[in-house]
Amino acid sequence: MTRPPFETPTAEDVSIVSRQLGRPARDVVGIAARCACGAPTVVSTKPRLGDGTPFPTFYYLTHPAATAAVSTLEAEGEMPGLAALLVDDVADQYRAAHEDYIADRETYGVVDEIAGISAGGMPDRVKCLHALVGHALAAGPGVNPIGDLALERSAWSPLVCECADYAEAAG
């Protein structure tokens, strides 16, 4: 199931993402998921950046509260337990998520250097929960089983806006 092209980012979207990241956003081609308030949460990035660098991370989690919650999961050691689930049906679903991710990215071009590479350790391991949660948010429930579980286990919800909390803390 291929989703792109996504909603074209506005100048305000790119400005918000840049503030979220603390640096200029690069080569954003779409807003793949939004916060309950409408702010970008996941962006889609060109598979080849403007400077020519191959960039396999098509779904990039940008929301500060979401990234902090996922970082906490990683710091608490959730990844090995999630990786242990990669058997039978979950492994099959995860491989399908990997293929889905690549298909989505390739709607914006095929980059030979990253052909067959998705993100987050897919299809055989769990390497980066940020990438997996970004994919889960963009694709919707049921596509990326490990991303769905990580999102469920995190202290953050896409249904609750925490943007103002972040803006006050960053301000």
N, C-alpha and C positions, 0 to 999 in steps of 0.2 A: 504494500500500500504506500504509494508515494504522495506526499503532501505538498511540497513546494510547487510553485513559488508562493512565498508567504507575503503577508501584508508588507508593503514597501515602507521602510522606516522613514519617518519625517525627520526634519532637522532637529526638532525637539526630542524625538526618540534618541537620536545619536548623541545629543547633548546629555541626556539623562544617563545613557549607558556610559558615556565618558566619565561622568561624575561617579557613577557606581564603581567603575573600574579604577578610578584615580589616575587615568591616563586617557589619551585620545583613543576612541574606538576605531578599529581598523576593519575596513572592507565588509561592513555589515550589509547583507543583502535582504534581510527580512527580520521581522519580529516573530519569533516562533512561539512564544508564550508571554502572557502578561500577568501582572499582579491583579488582585481584585480591584485595585484602584485604576488600573489601565497602564501603569508604568511597565516598561519592558522588564522581563524576568529572564528570558532566554532569547538570545539572538542567533541568527544563522549567519555564518561567515563564509566568504568565498573560499573555495578549496585551494586557490592560489592567490596569495596576498598581492597587493599592488607592487611590492618590491620583488616579486618573483618567488617568494618562499612558499613551498607547499604547506598547506595548513589542513591537517586531517580533522580537526575539531570543528565540525559543521555546526553543532548545537553547543552554544557557549553560555553557561549559567552566569548571569551578571548581577542578579539581585543580591545586595549585601547581606540581608538577613538569611536568605536561602543558602548562600555560599558559606556563611558562618555556621549554620546548622549542619551542613554537610561536612564541613571541616571538623566539627566536633565529632560526628560519627566516625570519620577516619581516625581521629586522634584517640577515640575510645576503642579502636580495634575491631570495628564492625566488618571490615573487608574480608578477613579470613572466613568468618562465619557465612557471609554471603557467597563467597567462592565455593564453600563446601556444598552449597545448594545446586551447583552446576552438574547435575546428573539427570538422566532420564528426560522427562517432559520439560523441566526448567532449562536444561541444557539445550534442548531443541528450540524452545522459545527464545532463548538468548542468542542462539545462532541466527534465527530468523530476524531478531532485532538488529543484529550486526548487518545482515543483508539489507534490511530496511534503511538503516542509517546510511549505508553506502549509496543506495539507490536515491535517497533524498539528496545527498550531497552532489551526486553526479548530474542532477538536473541543472546545476550551475557549472558544469564542466568536469571532464575527466582529467585527472592529473596523474600521469604515469608513476611518479615517485611515491604516491600514496595509494595506488590501486590495491584494492583488497584490504586496506587498513581502515578501520572505523575509529573508535575511541573508547576509552574507559576499560581497555583490556579485552573487549569483545573480540572474538567469540568464545575464547577458552579460559579467560581469567577475569578477575575483578581488580582493576588497577586504579581507576579514578572515579570516585562516586559522583563528583561534580559533573563529569561528562555524561554519566549514566542517568542522573537525575534530570539534567538538561534535556536529554533525549526523551525521557519519560514524560516530562512536562510538555514538550513539543508534540510528541506522538499521541499522547493521551493514554489513559489506563489500558493495560493489557498488552501493550506492544513490547515493552522492555521490562521483564519480570524483576530483574535486580534493581533497576532504576526505580520501579514502583515500590519495592520493599524498602529501599533506602529512603525514599521520600516519606513513606509511611512511618518509618522509624525516626525520622528527623523531628526536631522541635519546631519546624517551620511548616506552614500550610499555605498553599497558593490561594486559599479562600479567605485568608486574613491579611489585610494590608499592614505591613510594618514599615512602609516607606517613610512616614513622618518620624517614626522613632529613629530611623537611620539618619534622616536629614538633620534632626536635632543633635544627634551624637557627632555627626561629621561637621556640623556647622560651626 
